């Protein structure tokens, strides 16, 4: 992992020990606790006086330190292993402002300023310039107007216009580096029917860590076509996301994304909470998705899209412990078609790992992935682990390089609240990508991240 990574790991573990002692009480640690209380008081004094006025709206924000070390293998032209080691650290400043509501109308602004602390290439490594993709940028991530439609007789409904953060099954809310994924859209949300939460909208562009494939840094809201790798602009996407919770212990979500000149995405996700004994619950779930070509993709884009994914899970939960095995099956390869699951925004599939799913190819056509996820609490820390084992089809076509190979990935997150307003997250990732060439060795990926958030 390298000296820097080991030093970072030692520092992070020290922070965990001191923070856990601080949270246990003053008698456990006489230094950290007063310091934490001081930081919390400072946070309250930043926005408190402004918010107490009321008539000016509300102000909030956070400071995020994010550091990443990566050690990723690739192949040289002669088939030998090329080691790429690099690390980078940034600090992000987030400012959120919400206007006072007037006649059912209010506005929201989020400004993000991310500065790079360092960007270091390890000795002997030949990594790409933006290998860690953890650079600096400034942007307005949210800027929208929201109108409460109950003022015109439509209860539990609103319409929102502008840049906004959303969380859907096919458009996940996540902040893999610094900022959260957001879209430029018009969205109508309603809970008018009991038990049904319905969102209908049209998105013209989006900005995310994943959009780094199309721009140097996520400072622009790009067209979906750019992210999908086609040679033309599209008219965006019209979408619908409906979640029904009117049946006790059950949850059902249906969604449809019409991505013009690209594809149509239909999905259903369902789960049912079965109480077994006292606080022991069994929660079976299923998630099914289909993607179909819409016109130009076959002629001008990547090829005819025809794919589906089926995922089944079964979570066993008791108190502060959970274990969830699962299985994901992707549609088989067919000559002349695109059968991979295309997921430009990341999804809520368990196997759609936001920490390197593309590296282990869990959404590739013909693949089968076994999933095992757990989470549990140790003192005040929450530990989340995920293991993926992917077998790729032996009948791969279209020149697939993953034919008959096996990939694995193990992820561990340790989340720990340090004070009322401060939280630490440590992430460890190990991935192994198989090869179907006898003269080549399997590829490995090691990834270590430290994220420290302080909100106000």
Secondary structure, 3 states (H helix, E strand, C coil): CCHHHHHHHHHHHHHHHHHHHHHHCCCCCCCHHHHHHHHHHHHHHHHHHHHHHCCCCEEEEEEEEEEEEEEEEEECCCCCEEEEEEEEEEEEEEEEEECCCECCEEEEEEEEEEEEEEEEECCCCCCCCCCCCCCCEEEEEEEEEEEEHHHHCCCCEEEEEEEECCCCCCCCCCCCCCCCCEEEEEEEEECCCCCEEEEEEEEEEEECCHHHHCCCCCCCCECHHHHHCCCCCCCCEEEEEEEECCCCCEEEEEEEEEECCCEEEEEEEEEEEEEEECCEEEEEEEEEEEEEECCHHHHHCCCEEEEEEEEEEEEEEECCEEEEEEEEEECCCCCCEECCCCCCCCCCCCCCCCCCCCCCCCCCCCCEEEEEEEEEEECCEEEEEEEEEEECCCCCCCCCCCCCCEEEEEEEEEEEECCCCEEEEEEEEEEEECCCCCCCCCEEEEEEEEEEEEEC
